[in-house]
Amino acid sequence: MPGSPRLRRVAGDVWLVQGSPNTLVKACGGDVVVVDPGIGESRAEAVAAAVREIAGGEPRRLVVVLTHGHTDHLAAAPGLLEALGGGEVAAPRLCVGLVEDTVVRRLVVYGGAVSEQLAAMPMVGLRVTRVLEPGEGLPCGARVVATPGHTPGHSVVVFEEDRVVAAGDAVLGERVLARFGVPFAAELPRWRRSLEEALLPLAEEGYTVVPGHGPVARGGRAAAMIKANMEAVDRVTGYVLRVLGDRGPLTLDKLAYMATVELGAAEPTPRQLLLNRTALASVLAELEREGKAEPVATEDGPAWRRKP
Ligand SMILES: [Zn+2]
């Protein structure tokens, strides 16, 4: 298939359709599980072709699993379902609203119902037909593990027999991490806890970890990638504490601008500033809980200063 994304075996019977995000496919006895179909003009057809190749024809039963309700992970799902004659759409309970409604999604990601142009993503919503609970079993020996933080409901899919983790955005490839400086998460401190308590133990047990955005990693490489993500949160938290002390009080908007310019390589576009503002709000909340920062009213809006 010229121009189609590379299809390769990750481990056991789990296959990777490369992309950003990556898509994982496993077929077993007529059942097919697809994790995060992705986004892009030709993505639905490419994933459908991969499913037919892996399953040796049309699946008898298709389950499309979404690790979370972000557009880049789900936009190709309606086209994929159409190409393969329908199937189930499974998503974690707390992501159902994000998957089904593009306004809810924008509210949670950007802190307001920003324009479609500003969000720069196709406004695709789809109906969830199966609500996933932590620990729930899926076809093909897969199970759901809650990894809240990137979104409150974010969950990874673990293919037990193959020892592969479809990690979604619970972990980012190191190059993506370096580019953005502030990793996007609705709750950065909780994202870090999920990395440490849910993902790192799996990596250390030898599971292959497939991030949504980044290369497949296993063994020491997987653990190193996860630790780099944890360190990125520590770096952001340390940065916020320092600048609140040196230059505070700072409004969330000012803090987002400074962090975008000083911590990452990404341009401070309006969209990037909004994403970083969402993530940084959760860092300020954690610093407040720890008694290290406090909000104050200023003529520029609510601002935060370091608590002595
Ligand atoms: Zn995401």
py3Dmol code that shows the C-alpha trace and the ligand (Angstrom):
import py3Dmol

protein = """\
ATOM      1  CA  MET A   1       0.000   0.000   0.000  1.00  0.00           C
ATOM      2  CA  PRO A   2       2.024   3.012  -1.194  1.00  0.00           C
ATOM      3  CA  GLY A   3       1.794   6.037   1.093  1.00  0.00           C
ATOM      4  CA  SER A   4       0.033   4.142   3.861  1.00  0.00           C
ATOM      5  CA  PRO A   5       1.479   4.149   7.375  1.00  0.00           C
ATOM      6  CA  ARG A   6       3.835   1.351   8.313  1.00  0.00           C
ATOM      7  CA  LEU A   7       2.247  -1.703   9.892  1.00  0.00           C
ATOM      8  CA  ARG A   8       4.465  -3.659  12.225  1.00  0.00           C
ATOM      9  CA  ARG A   9       4.238  -6.202  14.976  1.00  0.00           C
ATOM     10  CA  VAL A  10       4.860  -4.790  18.457  1.00  0.00           C
ATOM     11  CA  ALA A  11       4.873  -8.110  20.332  1.00  0.00           C
ATOM     12  CA  GLY A  12       2.812 -11.298  20.221  1.00  0.00           C
ATOM     13  CA  ASP A  13      -0.329 -10.577  18.192  1.00  0.00           C
ATOM     14  CA  VAL A  14      -0.414  -6.829  18.778  1.00  0.00           C
ATOM     15  CA  TRP A  15       0.181  -4.691  15.702  1.00  0.00           C
ATOM     16  CA  LEU A  16       1.067  -1.039  15.352  1.00  0.00           C
ATOM     17  CA  VAL A  17      -0.266   1.305  12.695  1.00  0.00           C
ATOM     18  CA  GLN A  18       2.264   4.085  13.069  1.00  0.00           C
ATOM     19  CA  GLY A  19       1.051   7.628  13.438  1.00  0.00           C
ATOM     20  CA  SER A  20       0.689  10.461  15.874  1.00  0.00           C
ATOM     21  CA  PRO A  21      -1.160   9.138  17.686  1.00  0.00           C
ATOM     22  CA  ASN A  22      -0.153   5.518  17.172  1.00  0.00           C
ATOM     23  CA  THR A  23      -2.925   2.944  16.726  1.00  0.00           C
ATOM     24  CA  LEU A  24      -2.753  -0.606  18.097  1.00  0.00           C
ATOM     25  CA  VAL A  25      -4.686  -3.521  16.621  1.00  0.00           C
ATOM     26  CA  LYS A  26      -5.165  -7.060  17.888  1.00  0.00           C
ATOM     27  CA  ALA A  27      -7.319  -9.742  16.280  1.00  0.00           C
ATOM     28  CA  CYS A  28      -8.378 -13.010  17.893  1.00  0.00           C
ATOM     29  CA  GLY A  29     -10.906 -15.486  16.573  1.00  0.00           C
ATOM     30  CA  GLY A  30     -12.966 -12.963  14.627  1.00  0.00           C
ATOM     31  CA  ASP A  31     -12.814 -10.288  17.330  1.00  0.00           C
ATOM     32  CA  VAL A  32     -10.754  -7.176  16.690  1.00  0.00           C
ATOM     33  CA  VAL A  33      -9.686  -4.542  19.209  1.00  0.00           C
ATOM     34  CA  VAL A  34      -8.458  -1.205  17.848  1.00  0.00           C
ATOM     35  CA  VAL A  35      -7.003   1.300  20.317  1.00  0.00           C
ATOM     36  CA  ASP A  36      -7.044   4.997  19.328  1.00  0.00           C
ATOM     37  CA  PRO A  37      -7.761   5.078  15.562  1.00  0.00           C
ATOM     38  CA  GLY A  38      -6.153   8.524  15.268  1.00  0.00           C
ATOM     39  CA  ILE A  39      -6.736  11.470  12.958  1.00  0.00           C
ATOM     40  CA  GLY A  40      -6.141  12.549   9.380  1.00  0.00           C
ATOM     41  CA  GLU A  41      -7.631  12.419   5.916  1.00  0.00           C
ATOM     42  CA  SER A  42      -6.679   8.873   5.063  1.00  0.00           C
ATOM     43  CA  ARG A  43      -6.350   7.443   8.574  1.00  0.00           C
ATOM     44  CA  ALA A  44      -9.702   5.620   8.749  1.00  0.00           C
ATOM     45  CA  GLU A  45      -9.029   3.781   5.482  1.00  0.00           C
ATOM     46  CA  ALA A  46      -5.437   2.970   6.480  1.00  0.00           C
ATOM     47  CA  VAL A  47      -6.515   1.496   9.825  1.00  0.00           C
ATOM     48  CA  ALA A  48      -9.377  -0.398   8.141  1.00  0.00           C
ATOM     49  CA  ALA A  49      -6.891  -1.882   5.657  1.00  0.00           C
ATOM     50  CA  ALA A  50      -4.600  -2.866   8.542  1.00  0.00           C
ATOM     51  CA  VAL A  51      -7.505  -4.536  10.362  1.00  0.00           C
ATOM     52  CA  ARG A  52      -8.432  -6.560   7.246  1.00  0.00           C
ATOM     53  CA  GLU A  53      -4.809  -7.602   6.763  1.00  0.00           C
ATOM     54  CA  ILE A  54      -4.337  -8.649  10.414  1.00  0.00           C
ATOM     55  CA  ALA A  55      -7.742 -10.319  10.809  1.00  0.00           C
ATOM     56  CA  GLY A  56      -7.640 -11.904   7.356  1.00  0.00           C
ATOM     57  CA  GLY A  57     -10.885 -10.215   6.282  1.00  0.00           C
ATOM     58  CA  GLU A  58     -13.774  -8.280   7.800  1.00  0.00           C
ATOM     59  CA  PRO A  59     -13.952  -8.581  11.603  1.00  0.00           C
ATOM     60  CA  ARG A  60     -16.921 -10.404  13.077  1.00  0.00           C
ATOM     61  CA  ARG A  61     -16.887  -8.078  16.048  1.00  0.00           C
ATOM     62  CA  LEU A  62     -15.010  -4.744  16.205  1.00  0.00           C
ATOM     63  CA  VAL A  63     -14.314  -2.872  19.442  1.00  0.00           C
ATOM     64  CA  VAL A  64     -12.791   0.589  19.043  1.00  0.00           C
ATOM     65  CA  VAL A  65     -11.263   1.569  22.381  1.00  0.00           C
ATOM     66  CA  LEU A  66     -10.433   5.191  23.114  1.00  0.00           C
ATOM     67  CA  THR A  67      -7.844   5.847  25.823  1.00  0.00           C
ATOM     68  CA  HIS A  68      -9.399   9.295  26.267  1.00  0.00           C
ATOM     69  CA  GLY A  69     -11.667  11.802  24.567  1.00  0.00           C
ATOM     70  CA  HIS A  70      -9.226  13.994  22.640  1.00  0.00           C
ATOM     71  CA  THR A  71      -9.873  14.744  18.979  1.00  0.00           C
ATOM     72  CA  ASP A  72      -6.542  13.484  17.658  1.00  0.00           C
ATOM     73  CA  HIS A  73      -7.203  10.023  19.118  1.00  0.00           C
ATOM     74  CA  LEU A  74     -10.810   9.624  17.954  1.00  0.00           C
ATOM     75  CA  ALA A  75     -11.386  11.638  14.760  1.00  0.00           C
ATOM     76  CA  ALA A  76     -10.844   8.642  12.474  1.00  0.00           C
ATOM     77  CA  ALA A  77     -13.263   6.425  14.457  1.00  0.00           C
ATOM     78  CA  PRO A  78     -16.494   7.211  12.539  1.00  0.00           C
ATOM     79  CA  GLY A  79     -14.806   6.517   9.186  1.00  0.00           C
ATOM     80  CA  LEU A  80     -13.252   3.309  10.511  1.00  0.00           C
ATOM     81  CA  LEU A  81     -16.602   2.034  11.818  1.00  0.00           C
ATOM     82  CA  GLU A  82     -18.217   2.853   8.500  1.00  0.00           C
ATOM     83  CA  ALA A  83     -15.475   1.105   6.514  1.00  0.00           C
ATOM     84  CA  LEU A  84     -15.745  -2.063   8.618  1.00  0.00           C
ATOM     85  CA  GLY A  85     -19.518  -2.257   8.876  1.00  0.00           C
ATOM     86  CA  GLY A  86     -19.914  -0.884  12.405  1.00  0.00           C
ATOM     87  CA  GLY A  87     -18.766  -1.875  15.863  1.00  0.00           C
ATOM     88  CA  GLU A  88     -18.591  -0.867  19.501  1.00  0.00           C
ATOM     89  CA  VAL A  89     -17.065   2.393  20.728  1.00  0.00           C
ATOM     90  CA  ALA A  90     -15.588   1.979  24.198  1.00  0.00           C
ATOM     91  CA  ALA A  91     -14.308   4.842  26.349  1.00  0.00           C
ATOM     92  CA  PRO A  92     -13.568   5.419  30.042  1.00  0.00           C
ATOM     93  CA  ARG A  93     -16.575   6.645  32.034  1.00  0.00           C
ATOM     94  CA  LEU A  94     -15.185  10.111  32.692  1.00  0.00           C
ATOM     95  CA  CYS A  95     -14.282  10.578  29.019  1.00  0.00           C
ATOM     96  CA  VAL A  96     -17.751   9.885  27.619  1.00  0.00           C
ATOM     97  CA  GLY A  97     -18.716  13.580  27.564  1.00  0.00           C
ATOM     98  CA  LEU A  98     -15.461  14.490  25.846  1.00  0.00           C
ATOM     99  CA  VAL A  99     -15.900  11.840  23.157  1.00  0.00           C
ATOM    100  CA  GLU A 100     -19.526  12.659  22.448  1.00  0.00           C
ATOM    101  CA  ASP A 101     -19.548  16.441  22.613  1.00  0.00           C
ATOM    102  CA  THR A 102     -17.026  18.800  21.071  1.00  0.00           C
ATOM    103  CA  VAL A 103     -18.048  21.698  23.360  1.00  0.00           C
ATOM    104  CA  VAL A 104     -17.370  19.647  26.508  1.00  0.00           C
ATOM    105  CA  ARG A 105     -14.041  18.653  24.954  1.00  0.00           C
ATOM    106  CA  ARG A 106     -13.038  22.259  24.270  1.00  0.00           C
ATOM    107  CA  LEU A 107     -14.138  23.377  27.742  1.00  0.00           C
ATOM    108  CA  VAL A 108     -11.946  20.773  29.387  1.00  0.00           C
ATOM    109  CA  VAL A 109      -8.922  21.250  27.130  1.00  0.00           C
ATOM    110  CA  TYR A 110      -8.904  25.022  26.667  1.00  0.00           C
ATOM    111  CA  GLY A 111     -10.832  26.278  29.705  1.00  0.00           C
ATOM    112  CA  GLY A 112     -13.571  27.698  27.464  1.00  0.00           C
ATOM    113  CA  ALA A 113     -15.547  26.888  24.341  1.00  0.00           C
ATOM    114  CA  VAL A 114     -12.962  28.435  21.989  1.00  0.00           C
ATOM    115  CA  SER A 115     -13.603  28.614  18.247  1.00  0.00           C
ATOM    116  CA  GLU A 116     -13.162  25.634  15.956  1.00  0.00           C
ATOM    117  CA  GLN A 117     -10.368  27.538  14.184  1.00  0.00           C
ATOM    118  CA  LEU A 118      -8.479  28.146  17.411  1.00  0.00           C
ATOM    119  CA  ALA A 119      -8.829  24.504  18.476  1.00  0.00           C
ATOM    120  CA  ALA A 120      -7.425  23.624  15.004  1.00  0.00           C
ATOM    121  CA  MET A 121      -9.023  20.173  15.080  1.00  0.00           C
ATOM    122  CA  PRO A 122     -11.975  18.724  13.189  1.00  0.00           C
ATOM    123  CA  MET A 123     -15.151  18.891  15.256  1.00  0.00           C
ATOM    124  CA  VAL A 124     -15.842  15.158  15.379  1.00  0.00           C
ATOM    125  CA  GLY A 125     -18.018  13.666  18.099  1.00  0.00           C
ATOM    126  CA  LEU A 126     -19.287  10.109  18.307  1.00  0.00           C
ATOM    127  CA  ARG A 127     -21.543   7.999  20.468  1.00  0.00           C
ATOM    128  CA  VAL A 128     -19.933   5.822  23.139  1.00  0.00           C
ATOM    129  CA  THR A 129     -21.652   2.433  23.224  1.00  0.00           C
ATOM    130  CA  ARG A 130     -19.590   0.829  25.979  1.00  0.00           C
ATOM    131  CA  VAL A 131     -18.515   2.635  29.156  1.00  0.00           C
ATOM    132  CA  LEU A 132     -15.215   1.339  30.517  1.00  0.00           C
ATOM    133  CA  GLU A 133     -14.452   0.888  34.201  1.00  0.00           C
ATOM    134  CA  PRO A 134     -10.936   0.444  35.646  1.00  0.00           C
ATOM    135  CA  GLY A 135      -9.880  -3.197  35.615  1.00  0.00           C
ATOM    136  CA  GLU A 136     -12.509  -4.111  33.036  1.00  0.00           C
ATOM    137  CA  GLY A 137     -11.724  -6.911  30.618  1.00  0.00           C
ATOM    138  CA  LEU A 138     -11.972  -6.461  26.846  1.00  0.00           C
ATOM    139  CA  PRO A 139     -11.818  -9.009  24.014  1.00  0.00           C
ATOM    140  CA  CYS A 140      -8.431 -10.512  23.079  1.00  0.00           C
ATOM    141  CA  GLY A 141      -7.230 -10.643  26.703  1.00  0.00           C
ATOM    142  CA  ALA A 142      -7.024  -6.862  27.045  1.00  0.00           C
ATOM    143  CA  ARG A 143      -7.787  -4.991  30.252  1.00  0.00           C
ATOM    144  CA  VAL A 144      -8.319  -1.386  31.231  1.00  0.00           C
ATOM    145  CA  VAL A 145      -6.043   0.368  33.728  1.00  0.00           C
ATOM    146  CA  ALA A 146      -6.977   3.831  34.994  1.00  0.00           C
ATOM    147  CA  THR A 147      -4.257   6.437  34.471  1.00  0.00           C
ATOM    148  CA  PRO A 148      -5.971   9.736  35.312  1.00  0.00           C
ATOM    149  CA  GLY A 149      -4.252  13.063  34.712  1.00  0.00           C
ATOM    150  CA  HIS A 150      -4.042  13.797  30.989  1.00  0.00           C
ATOM    151  CA  THR A 151      -7.829  13.757  31.265  1.00  0.00           C
ATOM    152  CA  PRO A 152      -9.671  12.732  34.438  1.00  0.00           C
ATOM    153  CA  GLY A 153     -10.799   9.462  32.839  1.00  0.00           C
ATOM    154  CA  HIS A 154      -7.684   8.593  30.828  1.00  0.00           C
ATOM    155  CA  SER A 155      -7.032   4.839  30.822  1.00  0.00           C
ATOM    156  CA  VAL A 156      -4.455   2.620  29.196  1.00  0.00           C
ATOM    157  CA  VAL A 157      -5.191  -0.720  27.552  1.00  0.00           C
ATOM    158  CA  VAL A 158      -2.980  -3.636  28.620  1.00  0.00           C
ATOM    159  CA  PHE A 159      -2.752  -6.652  26.304  1.00  0.00           C
ATOM    160  CA  GLU A 160      -1.854  -9.234  28.935  1.00  0.00           C
ATOM    161  CA  GLU A 161      -0.883 -12.185  26.752  1.00  0.00           C
ATOM    162  CA  ASP A 162       1.364 -10.049  24.594  1.00  0.00           C
ATOM    163  CA  ARG A 163       2.617  -7.862  27.452  1.00  0.00           C
ATOM    164  CA  VAL A 164       1.947  -4.642  25.576  1.00  0.00           C
ATOM    165  CA  VAL A 165       0.579  -1.385  26.994  1.00  0.00           C
ATOM    166  CA  ALA A 166      -1.357   0.942  24.684  1.00  0.00           C
ATOM    167  CA  ALA A 167      -0.475   3.996  26.742  1.00  0.00           C
ATOM    168  CA  GLY A 168      -2.339   6.755  24.896  1.00  0.00           C
ATOM    169  CA  ASP A 169      -1.239  10.089  26.361  1.00  0.00           C
ATOM    170  CA  ALA A 170      -0.400   8.707  29.807  1.00  0.00           C
ATOM    171  CA  VAL A 171       3.214   9.058  28.646  1.00  0.00           C
ATOM    172  CA  LEU A 172       4.821  11.126  25.885  1.00  0.00           C
ATOM    173  CA  GLY A 173       7.784  10.280  23.683  1.00  0.00           C
ATOM    174  CA  GLU A 174      10.853  12.199  24.748  1.00  0.00           C
ATOM    175  CA  ARG A 175      10.982  14.323  21.622  1.00  0.00           C
ATOM    176  CA  VAL A 176       7.377  15.488  22.104  1.00  0.00           C
ATOM    177  CA  LEU A 177       8.157  16.177  25.729  1.00  0.00           C
ATOM    178  CA  ALA A 178      11.127  18.389  24.865  1.00  0.00           C
ATOM    179  CA  ARG A 179       9.186  20.304  22.244  1.00  0.00           C
ATOM    180  CA  PHE A 180       6.393  21.383  24.563  1.00  0.00           C
ATOM    181  CA  GLY A 181       8.253  21.855  27.844  1.00  0.00           C
ATOM    182  CA  VAL A 182       4.924  21.834  29.676  1.00  0.00           C
ATOM    183  CA  PRO A 183       3.329  18.431  28.985  1.00  0.00           C
ATOM    184  CA  PHE A 184      -0.393  18.822  28.396  1.00  0.00           C
ATOM    185  CA  ALA A 185      -2.514  17.399  31.176  1.00  0.00           C
ATOM    186  CA  ALA A 186      -5.755  18.544  32.730  1.00  0.00           C
ATOM    187  CA  GLU A 187      -4.037  17.672  36.022  1.00  0.00           C
ATOM    188  CA  LEU A 188      -0.257  17.507  35.799  1.00  0.00           C
ATOM    189  CA  PRO A 189       0.398  16.301  39.383  1.00  0.00           C
ATOM    190  CA  ARG A 190      -2.094  13.459  38.908  1.00  0.00           C
ATOM    191  CA  TRP A 191      -0.560  12.615  35.530  1.00  0.00           C
ATOM    192  CA  ARG A 192       2.781  12.232  37.303  1.00  0.00           C
ATOM    193  CA  ARG A 193       1.256   9.936  39.940  1.00  0.00           C
ATOM    194  CA  SER A 194      -0.197   7.712  37.208  1.00  0.00           C
ATOM    195  CA  LEU A 195       3.224   7.540  35.547  1.00  0.00           C
ATOM    196  CA  GLU A 196       4.878   6.493  38.780  1.00  0.00           C
ATOM    197  CA  GLU A 197       2.205   4.206  40.204  1.00  0.00           C
ATOM    198  CA  ALA A 198       0.603   2.615  37.129  1.00  0.00           C
ATOM    199  CA  LEU A 199       2.960   2.813  34.136  1.00  0.00           C
ATOM    200  CA  LEU A 200       6.424   2.522  35.667  1.00  0.00           C
ATOM    201  CA  PRO A 201       5.651  -0.799  37.429  1.00  0.00           C
ATOM    202  CA  LEU A 202       4.390  -2.238  34.109  1.00  0.00           C
ATOM    203  CA  ALA A 203       7.563  -1.101  32.311  1.00  0.00           C
ATOM    204  CA  GLU A 204       9.692  -2.588  35.072  1.00  0.00           C
ATOM    205  CA  GLU A 205       7.834  -5.889  34.733  1.00  0.00           C
ATOM    206  CA  GLY A 206       8.905  -5.968  31.099  1.00  0.00           C
ATOM    207  CA  TYR A 207       5.759  -4.774  29.326  1.00  0.00           C
ATOM    208  CA  THR A 208       6.306  -3.007  26.010  1.00  0.00           C
ATOM    209  CA  VAL A 209       4.983   0.546  26.261  1.00  0.00           C
ATOM    210  CA  VAL A 210       3.504   2.219  23.180  1.00  0.00           C
ATOM    211  CA  PRO A 211       2.955   5.955  23.742  1.00  0.00           C
ATOM    212  CA  GLY A 212       0.347   7.751  21.668  1.00  0.00           C
ATOM    213  CA  HIS A 213       2.988  10.136  20.392  1.00  0.00           C
ATOM    214  CA  GLY A 214       6.467   8.634  20.271  1.00  0.00           C
ATOM    215  CA  PRO A 215       8.410   5.440  19.628  1.00  0.00           C
ATOM    216  CA  VAL A 216       7.656   1.981  21.024  1.00  0.00           C
ATOM    217  CA  ALA A 217       9.778   1.300  24.118  1.00  0.00           C
ATOM    218  CA  ARG A 218      10.494  -1.726  26.237  1.00  0.00           C
ATOM    219  CA  GLY A 219      12.662  -2.660  29.212  1.00  0.00           C
ATOM    220  CA  GLY A 220      15.087  -0.014  30.363  1.00  0.00           C
ATOM    221  CA  ARG A 221      14.108   2.277  27.495  1.00  0.00           C
ATOM    222  CA  ALA A 222      10.455   2.259  28.571  1.00  0.00           C
ATOM    223  CA  ALA A 223      11.334   2.966  32.196  1.00  0.00           C
ATOM    224  CA  ALA A 224      13.656   5.786  31.103  1.00  0.00           C
ATOM    225  CA  MET A 225      10.928   7.347  28.961  1.00  0.00           C
ATOM    226  CA  ILE A 226       8.461   7.222  31.859  1.00  0.00           C
ATOM    227  CA  LYS A 227      10.986   8.716  34.270  1.00  0.00           C
ATOM    228  CA  ALA A 228      11.732  11.513  31.768  1.00  0.00           C
ATOM    229  CA  ASN A 229       8.011  12.360  31.811  1.00  0.00           C
ATOM    230  CA  MET A 230       7.979  12.417  35.622  1.00  0.00           C
ATOM    231  CA  GLU A 231      11.048  14.665  35.606  1.00  0.00           C
ATOM    232  CA  ALA A 232       9.332  17.015  33.152  1.00  0.00           C
ATOM    233  CA  VAL A 233       6.536  17.553  35.686  1.00  0.00           C
ATOM    234  CA  ASP A 234       9.092  18.153  38.437  1.00  0.00           C
ATOM    235  CA  ARG A 235      10.861  20.674  36.208  1.00  0.00           C
ATOM    236  CA  VAL A 236       7.617  22.559  35.523  1.00  0.00           C
ATOM    237  CA  THR A 237       6.662  22.552  39.225  1.00  0.00           C
ATOM    238  CA  GLY A 238      10.118  23.795  40.232  1.00  0.00           C
ATOM    239  CA  TYR A 239       9.958  26.487  37.563  1.00  0.00           C
ATOM    240  CA  VAL A 240       6.546  27.729  38.761  1.00  0.00           C
ATOM    241  CA  LEU A 241       7.687  27.910  42.381  1.00  0.00           C
ATOM    242  CA  ARG A 242      10.821  29.802  41.383  1.00  0.00           C
ATOM    243  CA  VAL A 243       9.138  32.413  39.191  1.00  0.00           C
ATOM    244  CA  LEU A 244       6.318  32.965  41.694  1.00  0.00           C
ATOM    245  CA  GLY A 245       9.031  33.767  44.231  1.00  0.00           C
ATOM    246  CA  ASP A 246      11.168  35.890  41.899  1.00  0.00           C
ATOM    247  CA  ARG A 247       8.533  37.639  39.781  1.00  0.00           C
ATOM    248  CA  GLY A 248       5.176  37.001  41.503  1.00  0.00           C
ATOM    249  CA  PRO A 249       2.368  37.565  41.894  1.00  0.00           C
ATOM    250  CA  LEU A 250       1.706  36.260  38.382  1.00  0.00           C
ATOM    251  CA  THR A 251      -1.581  35.749  36.590  1.00  0.00           C
ATOM    252  CA  LEU A 252      -2.160  32.367  35.029  1.00  0.00           C
ATOM    253  CA  ASP A 253      -1.965  33.948  31.564  1.00  0.00           C
ATOM    254  CA  LYS A 254       1.378  35.590  32.313  1.00  0.00           C
ATOM    255  CA  LEU A 255       2.704  32.370  33.822  1.00  0.00           C
ATOM    256  CA  ALA A 256       1.570  30.405  30.749  1.00  0.00           C
ATOM    257  CA  TYR A 257       3.383  32.830  28.451  1.00  0.00           C
ATOM    258  CA  MET A 258       6.594  32.727  30.464  1.00  0.00           C
ATOM    259  CA  ALA A 259       6.575  28.934  30.739  1.00  0.00           C
ATOM    260  CA  THR A 260       5.865  28.492  27.027  1.00  0.00           C
ATOM    261  CA  VAL A 261       8.803  30.690  26.056  1.00  0.00           C
ATOM    262  CA  GLU A 262      11.239  29.556  28.734  1.00  0.00           C
ATOM    263  CA  LEU A 263      10.608  25.814  29.050  1.00  0.00           C
ATOM    264  CA  GLY A 264       9.827  24.460  25.577  1.00  0.00           C
ATOM    265  CA  ALA A 265      10.705  24.831  21.936  1.00  0.00           C
ATOM    266  CA  ALA A 266       7.106  25.305  20.739  1.00  0.00           C
ATOM    267  CA  GLU A 267       6.006  28.742  19.555  1.00  0.00           C
ATOM    268  CA  PRO A 268       3.784  30.708  21.950  1.00  0.00           C
ATOM    269  CA  THR A 269       0.724  30.537  19.690  1.00  0.00           C
ATOM    270  CA  PRO A 270      -2.693  31.369  21.179  1.00  0.00           C
ATOM    271  CA  ARG A 271      -3.534  27.653  21.135  1.00  0.00           C
ATOM    272  CA  GLN A 272      -0.321  26.631  22.873  1.00  0.00           C
ATOM    273  CA  LEU A 273      -0.801  29.322  25.529  1.00  0.00           C
ATOM    274  CA  LEU A 274      -4.299  28.034  26.284  1.00  0.00           C
ATOM    275  CA  LEU A 275      -3.081  24.425  26.555  1.00  0.00           C
ATOM    276  CA  ASN A 276      -0.262  25.425  28.878  1.00  0.00           C
ATOM    277  CA  ARG A 277      -2.633  27.555  30.949  1.00  0.00           C
ATOM    278  CA  THR A 278      -4.845  24.518  31.558  1.00  0.00           C
ATOM    279  CA  ALA A 279      -1.891  22.383  32.658  1.00  0.00           C
ATOM    280  CA  LEU A 280      -0.382  25.126  34.827  1.00  0.00           C
ATOM    281  CA  ALA A 281      -3.683  25.744  36.663  1.00  0.00           C
ATOM    282  CA  SER A 282      -3.347  22.225  38.066  1.00  0.00           C
ATOM    283  CA  VAL A 283       0.239  22.903  39.181  1.00  0.00           C
ATOM    284  CA  LEU A 284      -0.890  26.052  41.024  1.00  0.00           C
ATOM    285  CA  ALA A 285      -3.710  24.059  42.651  1.00  0.00           C
ATOM    286  CA  GLU A 286      -1.200  21.502  43.935  1.00  0.00           C
ATOM    287  CA  LEU A 287       1.121  24.240  45.257  1.00  0.00           C
ATOM    288  CA  GLU A 288      -1.858  25.789  47.066  1.00  0.00           C
ATOM    289  CA  ARG A 289      -2.723  22.422  48.622  1.00  0.00           C
ATOM    290  CA  GLU A 290       0.859  22.098  49.809  1.00  0.00           C
ATOM    291  CA  GLY A 291       0.751  25.611  51.316  1.00  0.00           C
ATOM    292  CA  LYS A 292       3.460  26.875  48.962  1.00  0.00           C
ATOM    293  CA  ALA A 293       1.437  29.382  46.904  1.00  0.00           C
ATOM    294  CA  GLU A 294      -1.691  31.476  47.303  1.00  0.00           C
ATOM    295  CA  PRO A 295      -4.042  33.367  44.978  1.00  0.00           C
ATOM    296  CA  VAL A 296      -4.483  37.129  45.223  1.00  0.00           C
ATOM    297  CA  ALA A 297      -6.758  39.559  43.359  1.00  0.00           C
ATOM    298  CA  THR A 298      -4.948  42.032  41.099  1.00  0.00           C
ATOM    299  CA  GLU A 299      -6.157  44.515  38.499  1.00  0.00           C
ATOM    300  CA  ASP A 300      -4.899  42.091  35.836  1.00  0.00           C
ATOM    301  CA  GLY A 301      -6.997  39.267  37.273  1.00  0.00           C
ATOM    302  CA  PRO A 302      -6.406  36.500  39.780  1.00  0.00           C
ATOM    303  CA  ALA A 303      -2.697  36.021  40.372  1.00  0.00           C
ATOM    304  CA  TRP A 304      -0.566  33.684  42.453  1.00  0.00           C
ATOM    305  CA  ARG A 305       2.329  34.419  44.724  1.00  0.00           C
ATOM    306  CA  ARG A 306       4.720  32.254  46.678  1.00  0.00           C
ATOM    307  CA  LYS A 307       3.805  31.769  50.290  1.00  0.00           C
ATOM    308  CA  PRO A 308       6.680  32.425  52.683  1.00  0.00           C
TER     309      PRO A 308
END
"""
ligand_1 = """\
1
ZN
Zn -4.678 13.641 24.475
"""
view = py3Dmol.view(width=600, height=400)
view.addModel(protein, "pdb")
view.setStyle({"model": 0}, {"cartoon": {"style": "trace"}})
view.addModel(ligand_1, "xyz")
view.setStyle({"model": 1}, {"stick": {}})
view.zoomTo()
view.show()
